[in-house]
């Protein structure tokens, strides 16, 4: 039994490590190429930069309204969260006040399986 578990772990690692490297490759590519000049990027896209070049960041902050875009994103996100809280609260209030068959079924069906997905001990203790 222990040997089978060890082989399973090794096999899982042998499969997951290349997948993780493949998922991390675009992030590496973006971060490394932001510190290169255009010539270095054209010659060696995946290689490390010969020296750190921060002029790319300087030109972005000079030419693109980054802080304005960040403020717009923060504003839209805050409004979306407030709207979701308001609508969700009103829906929850309606579900608790109105005792219809639909509300009871929806509450029963949505509350029962969710703890099993997150906490296997809870699932075993309720059987």
N, C-alpha and C positions, 0 to 999 in steps of 0.2 A: 504494500500500500504506500509506504513512504517513497519507494523508488518511483512508482508511477506519478506521485505528486511532484517529485523533483524533475522528472522528464517533462511533465506538463508545464512546469514553471520555465524550464529552459526553452521549450518549444514556443511558449507564449512570448518570452523575451526575444527569441530569434525572429518572431514575426512582428512584434510591436516596435522594436527599436528602429528598423528601417522605415516603418510607417511614421514614427515620430520624427525621424530625420527628414523625411519627405515633407512633413507638415511644417517643420521649422525652416526649411530651405528658403522659401520666399521672404521670411522675416530677416534671415541672415543677408540675403541678396539686397534687400532694401536698405538695411542699416549700414552695411559695408559700403555700398555705392554712394551713400550720401556724403561720405568722407573723402571721396575720390574726385579728381578732375575728370572732365569729359574724355580726355585722352586715355587716362588710366582705366576708365570704365569700358571704353571701346576695346582696349587691348586685352584686358583680363577682367571680365565681369564678375567672376567668383573669387578672384584673388584678393588678398588683403591690400589695403592702400600702403604706398611707400611712406607717406606722411599724412597726418590728419589735416584735412582741408575744411575749415569751418566757413569758408567764403560762401558755400552753397546755402548754409543756414542764414547767413547775413543777407544774401540777396533775396531769399524767400521772405524774411521779415521786413525787408525794405520795399519789396514790390507787391506783396500780397497782404491784404488786410486780415492777418491771422487773428488778432485780438477781437476784431469786429465779428469775424466768423465764429469764434469761440463764444462770444456774448450771445449771438443769435442762436447757436446751438443750445446754450444753457437756458435761454428764454423759452424756446420751443419745448425742450425737455421738461422744464418746470410746469408749463401749461398742460402738457400731456399727462403728467403725473397727477396734477390737481384734478383734471377732467376724469381720469380713471378712478381716482379716489371718490370723487363726487358720484359718478354713475354707479360704481360698485357699491357704495354705501346705500344709495337709493334702492338698488336691486336687492341687496341683502335685507334691508328693512322690509321690503315688499314680501320677500320669501318668509321672513319670520312672522309677519303680521297675518298674512293670508294663509290659512291652513287648507289648501286644496290638495287633491290626490297627486297632482303633478308635482307640486312643491315637495310633498313627502317622499315621492319616488326619487326625485332628483337629489334631494338631500341624502337619502339612504344610499343611492347608488354611487354618489360622488364621494361620500365620506368613508365608505367601508374599505375599498381596495388601496387607497393612497398610503396609509401607514405601512402596508406590506412592501411597497416599493422602496421605501426609505429605511425601514428598520425591520430587519428579518426577525429579530428577537420578539418584537411585538406580535408578528404574525404567528410564530410558534406558540406564544403564550396564550393566544386566544383560541387555539384548537383544542 
